[in-house]
């Protein structure tokens, strides 16, 4: 399944992608009474575990079993609409924890280490991202007013927790994952040079905490549709030109090991997110350097998940 969050100002609702259409659970209750059991919050939906997901699967089965009749009734009440007519938010608009793993791919470590004394740490490294900066697909990334000239992209394959996970063994770690999404870890690289000189990670992270610097989406694909997270291709394009192209087999640490390691310190809950880091190809490491500017469009594609696309605009204030 491809779970999503629909923008319904001033709030939001949960839904699922069915083909190229969006099924809105709140409205589909008029046709499928089961939909009344589906929470409007993605974190609450995921906290329902497999039982909650099975309610959604039954709705999809009912739709496919009597497709013509059910589709007509759902369209009539506005519960089934073409994807292009629905504005999506990030699938988890405000996770309790958004943990961003860095120095994750062999390729990215090599490109960022040029001319600097940088090597893979003995243990995985990560930092908490400000969840207030999360935006959804198609929402604009704003160039920060104070330092707009070195804004970079970092496409990241990311996992979503579906249940409590704390101090979990590596062999059991993936059982806590409900599915996967995409995050663009947008970075103001003005801070990177300070980081490379001082090796102070807090300096580097400041350039990743700005408003709109965390696009997420477009969906959460459940792990039954993506059973092997180490067999995934990620591609980032800027104005249609490929910038990043990588395979998760290049990750330094297996995803189960990342979960086990970080769960020693963080009590993850349903809806929390862990990014797996960025591969090579970032604009800062290129010669000449490439940064995003107003009028550009950045897109991160992960096979079986979809494409997270965002325009770049000047700061609004």
C-alpha positions in Angstrom: 0.0 0.0 0.0 1.0 3.6 -0.5 -0.3 5.6 2.5 -0.5 9.4 2.3 -1.7 12.5 4.1 -4.2 14.8 2.3 -4.2 18.5 2.9 -7.7 19.7 4.0 -7.2 23.2 5.4 -7.0 23.9 8.2 -6.2 20.3 8.9 -5.4 17.0 7.2 -6.7 13.5 6.6 -5.2 10.1 5.8 -5.7 8.3 2.6 -4.1 5.7 0.2 -3.0 5.7 -3.4 -5.1 3.4 -5.6 -3.6 3.3 -9.1 -3.4 7.0 -10.0 -6.2 8.1 -7.7 -6.4 9.0 -4.0 -8.9 7.3 -1.7 -9.8 9.7 1.2 -10.7 7.5 4.2 -12.8 10.2 6.0 -15.1 10.5 3.0 -15.0 6.9 1.9 -16.9 6.0 5.1 -20.1 6.9 3.2 -19.4 3.9 1.0 -17.2 1.7 3.2 -18.4 1.8 6.8 -15.0 0.3 7.8 -13.3 3.6 6.9 -14.8 5.1 10.0 -12.2 3.2 12.0 -9.2 4.8 10.1 -7.7 7.6 12.1 -7.2 11.0 10.4 -3.6 11.2 11.9 -0.9 9.1 10.2 0.9 8.5 13.4 -2.3 7.2 15.0 -3.1 5.1 11.9 0.3 3.4 12.1 0.0 2.9 15.8 -3.0 0.6 15.0 -0.4 -1.9 13.6 -1.3 -4.7 11.3 -4.9 -4.8 12.4 -5.3 -1.1 11.4 -3.6 -1.7 8.0 -5.8 -4.7 7.4 -8.9 -2.4 7.6 -7.4 -0.4 4.8 -6.6 -3.5 2.8 -10.2 -4.6 3.1 -11.4 -1.3 1.7 -9.0 -1.7 -1.3 -10.2 -5.3 -1.8 -13.9 -4.1 -1.8 -13.0 -1.4 -4.3 -11.3 -3.9 -6.6 -14.0 -6.6 -6.2 -16.8 -4.4 -7.5 -14.7 -1.7 -9.2 -17.1 0.1 -11.5 -19.9 0.5 -9.0 -17.7 1.3 -6.0 -15.6 3.8 -7.9 -18.7 5.7 -9.1 -20.1 6.0 -5.6 -16.8 7.1 -4.2 -16.3 9.7 -6.9 -19.8 11.0 -6.4 -19.1 11.7 -2.7 -15.6 13.1 -3.4 -13.8 10.2 -1.7 -11.9 9.1 -4.8 -10.1 11.7 -6.8 -7.2 11.8 -9.4 -3.9 12.3 -7.7 -3.3 15.5 -9.6 -6.4 17.1 -8.0 -5.3 16.3 -4.4 -2.8 18.4 -2.5 -0.6 16.1 -0.4 1.2 17.0 2.8 4.2 15.0 4.1 2.9 11.5 4.9 3.8 12.1 8.5 3.5 15.9 8.9 4.9 16.0 12.5 6.7 12.9 13.6 7.7 12.7 17.2 11.3 11.9 16.2 13.0 12.7 12.9 16.5 11.3 13.1 18.8 12.1 10.3 21.7 9.7 9.7 24.9 11.1 8.1 28.1 9.8 6.6 26.0 6.9 5.5 27.1 5.9 1.9 30.7 5.0 1.0 30.4 7.2 -2.1 29.3 10.3 -0.3 32.0 9.9 2.4 34.6 9.7 -0.4 33.4 12.8 -2.2 33.1 14.9 0.9 36.5 13.8 2.2 38.4 15.3 -0.7 41.0 17.7 0.7 39.8 17.0 4.3 40.7 14.6 7.0 37.4 12.8 7.0 36.8 9.1 7.5 34.0 6.8 8.4 33.2 7.0 12.1 33.4 3.8 14.1 29.7 4.0 14.9 26.8 5.5 13.0 26.2 9.3 13.5 22.9 11.1 13.4 21.2 14.3 14.5 17.6 15.4 15.2 16.0 17.5 12.6 13.5 20.3 13.5 10.1 18.8 12.5 8.7 22.4 12.0 10.6 22.5 8.8 8.8 19.6 7.2 6.9 20.2 4.0 5.2 17.9 1.5 5.5 17.1 -2.2 5.2 20.1 -4.6 5.5 22.6 -1.7 8.2 25.2 -2.3 11.6 25.1 -0.7 12.5 28.7 0.3 16.0 30.0 0.0 16.9 31.5 3.3 17.1 35.3 3.3 20.4 35.4 5.2 22.3 32.8 3.2 20.5 31.9 -0.1 23.5 31.3 -2.3 24.7 27.8 -1.3 21.5 25.7 -0.8 22.1 22.1 -1.7 20.1 18.9 -2.1 20.5 15.5 -0.4 18.0 12.8 -1.4 17.5 10.2 1.3 15.7 6.9 1.4 14.0 6.9 4.8 12.2 4.4 7.0 9.1 4.9 9.0 8.5 3.1 12.3 5.2 1.3 12.8 5.5 0.4 16.5 7.5 1.1 19.6 11.2 0.4 19.2 13.7 0.8 22.0 16.9 -1.2 22.6 16.0 -3.7 19.9 18.2 -6.5 18.7 19.5 -6.2 15.1 17.8 -9.4 14.1 14.4 -8.0 15.1 15.0 -4.4 14.1 13.2 -4.5 10.7 10.0 -5.8 12.4 9.5 -2.3 13.8 9.4 -0.8 10.3 6.1 -0.3 8.7 7.4 1.2 5.4 9.5 3.7 3.6 9.4 7.2 2.3 11.7 9.9 0.8 13.3 12.9 2.5 15.3 15.7 0.9 17.8 16.8 3.6 18.2 20.3 2.2 21.3 22.1 3.4 22.7 25.6 3.5 26.3 24.7 2.7 27.7 28.0 3.9 28.2 26.1 7.2 30.0 23.1 5.7 33.3 24.9 5.3 33.3 25.8 8.9 32.5 22.2 9.8 35.4 20.9 7.7 37.8 23.3 9.4 36.6 22.6 12.9 35.1 19.1 12.6 32.3 20.5 14.9 29.2 18.6 13.8 26.9 21.2 15.4 28.1 23.9 13.0 27.2 21.7 10.0 23.8 20.8 11.4 22.7 24.4 11.8 22.6 24.8 8.0 20.0 21.9 7.9 17.5 23.3 10.3 16.0 26.2 8.3 12.3 26.6 7.3 11.1 24.3 4.5 14.5 22.4 4.5 12.8 19.0 5.0 10.6 17.9 2.1 9.1 14.5 2.7 6.9 12.2 0.6 5.0 11.6 -1.5 3.8 8.4 0.3 4.8 5.7 2.7 5.1 2.5 0.8 4.5 -0.4 3.2 7.3 -3.0 3.5 5.2 -5.8 1.9 5.7 -3.9 -1.4 9.3 -3.2 -0.7 10.6 -6.2 1.2 14.4 -5.6 0.7 15.5 -2.0 1.7 19.0 -2.8 0.5 17.9 -3.3 -3.1 16.6 0.2 -3.8 17.8 2.8 -6.3 17.7 6.5 -5.5 18.0 9.3 -8.1 18.0 13.0 -7.5 17.6 15.4 -10.4 17.9 19.2 -10.6 15.9 20.7 -13.5 15.8 17.2 -15.0 19.5 16.6 -14.8 20.7 13.7 -12.8 22.7 14.8 -9.8 22.6 11.7 -7.5 22.2 8.1 -8.6 22.8 5.4 -6.0 21.9 2.0 -4.7 21.3 1.2 -1.1 23.8 -1.6 -1.3 26.4 1.1 -1.0 25.3 1.9 2.6 28.1 1.7 5.1 25.8 0.1 7.8 22.9 -2.2 7.1 19.5 -0.6 8.0 18.8 -3.2 10.7 22.1 -2.3 12.3 21.2 1.4 12.2 17.9 0.8 13.8 19.4 -1.4 16.5 22.2 1.2 17.2 20.0 4.3 17.4 17.3 2.5 19.4 19.7 2.3 22.3 19.3 6.0 22.8 15.9 6.9 21.2 12.6 5.3 22.1 11.0 5.3 18.7 7.2 5.3 18.3 4.8 4.7 15.4 5.3 7.5 12.9 8.8 8.3 13.8 11.3 8.5 11.0 15.0 7.6 10.5 16.7 8.7 7.3 19.5 6.5 5.8 21.7 9.3 4.7 22.6 10.9 1.3 24.7 9.2 -1.4 27.3 10.9 -3.6 26.4 13.7 -6.1 25.6 16.6 -3.8 26.1 20.0 -5.3 28.8 21.0 -2.8 31.1 18.2 -3.8 30.9 19.0 -7.6 33.5 20.9 -9.6 32.2 23.5 -10.2 29.8 23.5 -7.3 26.1 23.4 -8.1 23.5 24.9 -5.8 19.7 25.4 -6.1 18.3 28.8 -7.1 14.9 30.3 -7.4 13.0 28.9 -10.4 14.7 25.5 -10.1 12.9 22.2 -9.4 14.5 19.3 -7.5 13.1 15.8 -7.5 14.1 12.7 -5.6 12.9 9.4 -7.0 13.1 6.0 -5.2 11.9 3.0 -7.1 8.6 1.5 -5.7 8.1 4.7 -3.5 7.7 7.4 -6.1 9.0 10.9 -6.7 9.3 13.8 -4.2 9.3 17.0 -6.3 9.7 20.5 -5.0 10.2 23.9 -6.7 12.7 26.4 -5.3 11.6 30.0 -4.5 13.1 33.1 -2.9 12.4 33.7 0.8 8.9 35.1 1.4 10.1 37.6 4.0 
